């Protein structure tokens, strides 16, 4: 049991509601920030217990910020804990919030868990996270709950939206003009999918280097073919390349003889 789970199970403060398996995920991605001057924002204050938990976990140098739509949450402020009132789907509010907050080491979306809430929050606040910071969206199982706008393979869910992150990570390798490196490619080191949690770890990534070191053990020579056979194989190779360019443009499976 890590320190976060120990705090939770012996909670001396306000109400906290978490899935039990979250604590290992939190500790895995957050422990490097402990006892440092960390800036953390949690969307969704609820009863205020998790803000107290973060304050305890990260130590006295931590600055903890919360956002909630319920005005009563403002009364839960305490030293090193500041709370803003507003909706996570209100882009104007989120843009103003960015002006009031310092760059963030950690952003946790534990807000309303509806699809537009998760997507809008990511689009507006992901850029506020530092280049060595962490963005964590939890309770993503609502992407499979109809009442939250979810459903298996349903367009517009946060899970379907975040599947694009896997493509973005590989942007440097694209040979298609329609898919090029973007800001996500250049600023994200890894994406982690867990049951009900998506974690994005940021780090600046310049174009990748493909290196070789050491001496060859032997030459990799091709098998010599007769001239007629060479012409046939070359014609097949060219035809295959044309066919697969068309299939790739249509996003269909590749073809091989």
Steps between C-alpha positions, in 0.01 A plus 500: 500500500650835396476822699200629306295189562605495865379859537173415325424193712575693819351825372508762779334771293219564257324240285701341216344270238747298286527162330750289694729431203556873439754535780769293330449705183528828688812395686667363186466830313505754785762385749785680323335830595485433875659752738554744214333835417230331289197674349198269476153570364208264557179550306216387725527596867190315627538488882862619496656183636725425203647852511601432860644165393718661230617765744608231745661279234705767325613686807519859626640648177199390296246749369164332447228646280146374447215577262133421560168626371345501850554838676492326840842349420662842543456456877740202489807715442782475751871588507666397170160404354318743267168425333343655189131479418394436142402242242757282328302526176512881508795578273495868597527404868785257428687758296470750784606230744823451304585863561458453876697178540873433484633234261387164635702193589189287531144537374234251610159498331260351755213725403160413354633210287277580203654488155490870420632583848806277462573606142455875555715491814778321313486736203509813717735402783744242366729781383522631857679183611880536508720315255595248770152488652214252514140523378267239650135447407318257724167317497530451124274193532218751447600483132302174507196634691214634289381751758840674483504508120698177474471165326734237357675643191262797515626811326565796726597311816818593683641150448448522122641855508808391694571207269628767261781564749657168396516625142636839603788336690613341172478820294876514434474171309219599264564495125157641416437869446163472673666393826790708624659564842292738711541671836402179679774312312759759601401532867380158620727220613244229574131418534382239751157336483371336818157379600309830535813722483701662220838651593703723269861572596652800328855552380639692205578260216708625205512294178621153589848366431544151357856401594734208445816407688744209484658305217319272254520130571442403134358642177130452438517417129190447288444175313598548134211450256505430130438812286152389394407426859636837612274680251195308620574574865558868427171525310318331791666738748388808304146371455479416869616849594229661283227271637600566859516877450135487389403269787684725748315808374171313551617376841458138394715201589827458312530246217780249450562231241 
